[in-house]
Structure formats: structure tokens, C-alpha cells
Amino acid sequence: MTPIELFWISVNVLGLSLTLWALLDAQRNVNAVRSMNGAIVGVAARGNLFREQIRLVIQVIFVVIGLLAATDARATTLTLPVLLLMAVPVLLVISSLSEARDRRLIGTKSTASVVAERDRRMDRLEYRGQELSAKIDENTRITQQASDNAAAAFNEARKR
């Protein structure tokens, strides 16, 4: 195995590992979006998952190419096409890590949005509760006043 083949396999195994991590991250994102019931965000999350699956397959292909080259009796020389092919897995890893960062940012902002909406709804419920409590207090006061007036009228009628 030449140093070029060893480098090729090392870069591709590392790329495969990082892409697998990004794939699992994309799957967690899909699950989180599903729990938030976000239809539009869900489409984007499924697209992210699909892209990571494709990247994983490409990384596997590059690892297999490296292993096949390593088992070939001929020595691999560093030429421009080989160098360009070596850049592909690196670019795939950069792309996967960039999208993983974006997914985290979107997840953080989505969570903040859900929390803010929940807080607005809770504030409205609290306000409505205060309104209802004030109405109940007013109705209780009116009922008590009516009861007191009826008792006074009854007592007045009994005195006669």
C-alpha cells in the first residue's frame, strides 16, 4: 500500500465517519421537527436527511475505491485527477458539517419560536383567567346583595 493509497483510505474513512454522524444528526432533526408538528420545516428536515444519505453512499464508494486501489499490485501515483478525487470527500465533509451547524441554528430558533408562542398563549389564558375571576367576584357580590335584599324583605314582611 502506497502513502497515497493510505492517505486516500484515511481521508475517506474519516469522511465516512463524519458523514454518518451528520446523517444521525439529520435524523434527530427530523424526529424533533415531527414532535413540533412543523409541516414546512419537516419537508426541509427530510431533505437534509436525504442529502446526508446520498453523501454517505458517496463516501462508501470512495472508501471502496481506495481499498481496491490498495489491493492492486500497481502503485498509485499522485496525479491531478487523483488529487481532485481526493478533494471530493473533503468537500462532502465540509458540506455535511455546514448543514449540521445550520440544522442546530434552525432547531434553536424553532424551539425559541415555539416557547414564545406558548408563553403568549399562557399570558392570554392568565388574562382570561383574571377576567373570569373578576366576573365571578362581581356575580358573587351581586348574588350576595340580592340574597341580603331578599332576606331583609322577608324579615320586613314577617314583622308585619
N, C-alpha and C positions, 0 to 999 in steps of 0.2 A: 504494500500500500504506500503510495507516494504521499508527500506532505500536502499536495494539492487535494488529493482524494480524502485525506484525513480532515483537512480544513472544510472541504465540501460537506462531508458527513456531519462534522461537528456543528457547523452553522445550520444545517438543515434539521438536525435533531433539536437544537436549541429553538429554532423557529417553530418546529412542530410542537414543542412543549409550550411555548408562549401562545401559540395559536389555539392549542387545546384549552389553556387557561382562559383565553378570550372567548372561546366557544361556551365554556361553562358560565362565564360572566354574562354572556348574552342570554343564555337560558335562564339564569336567575332574574335577569331584567324582564324577560317575557313573563315569568311567574309573578313578579312584583306588579307589573302592569295589569295582568289578569286580575289580581286581587284588588286593584284600584278601579277596575272596570272602565278603563280608558280605551275606547274603540280606535281612535286615530293613533294614539300613542302605541297601541297594540300592533297596528299594522307596521309601524316603524320598528318596533321591537322584533317582530317576526322577520322583517327584512334584515336586521342586524344579525339575527341568529343564522339565517340562510347564508349571508356573506361569510360568516365565520366558518360554517360548514364547508363552503367552497374553498376557503383558504386552507383549511385543514387537509382537504383532499390534495390540493396542490403541494402542500408541504410533504405529505406522504409520498407523492410522486417523486419529488426531488430527493428525498431520503433513499428511495428505491434506486433512482438513477445513480446516486453516489455509491450505494452498496454494489450495484452491478459494475460500476467503473472500478471499484476497489478489487473486485474478484477477477477482472480482466487482466490478462498477462501483459498487455501493452501499458506503458507508462502514460499517464495523462500529463500533457504539457499545458502550461498556463498561456492560453491564447485569449484574444479579445472575446470571442464567443463564450468561452468557458467563464471568463471574468464577468461578462454580462449575465450569464445564467446564475452565477453566484450572487449577484445583486438582487435577484428576484425574491428569494426567501427573506432577505433583509428588509426589502420594501414591504413585503407582506406582513412582517412582524411590526414594522413601524405603523402600517395601516391599522392592524389589529389593536395595537396599544393606543393609538389615537382615538379609535372608535370606543374603546373601553373607557377612556377618560371622558369622552362625550356622554356615554351612557350614564356614568356616575353623576355628571353635572345635570343631565336631564332628570335623573332619578331624584337628586337633591331638590331641584326646582319643582318637580311634580309633587314631591312629598310636602314641600313648603306650601304649595298651592292648595293641596288637599287639607292641610292643617288650617290654613287661613279660612277656607270655606267652612270647615267645621266650626271654627271659632265664631264666624259671622252668624251661622245658624244657631249656635248656642247663645250668643248675645240676643238674637231675635227671640228665642224661646224664653230667655230670662226676662226680657222686656215684656213679653206677652204674659208671663207668669206674674210679674209685678202688676200689670194692668188687671188681670183676672183677680188677683188678691185684693186690689183696691176696690173692684166691683163687688166682690164677696163681702168685704168690710162694709161697704155702703149699703148693700142689701141686708146685711145683718143689722145695721143701725136702723134702717127703715122698718124692718120686721120687728125689732125690739120696740121701736117707737109706737108702731101700730098695736103691738101687744100691750104696751103700757097704757095707750089710749083706750083700748078695749077693756082692760081691767079697771081703769078709772071710771069708764062709762057704766060698767057692770056694778061697781061699788056705789056709784051715784044712784043708779036705778034701785038698788037694794035698800038704800037709805029711805027712799020714798015709799 
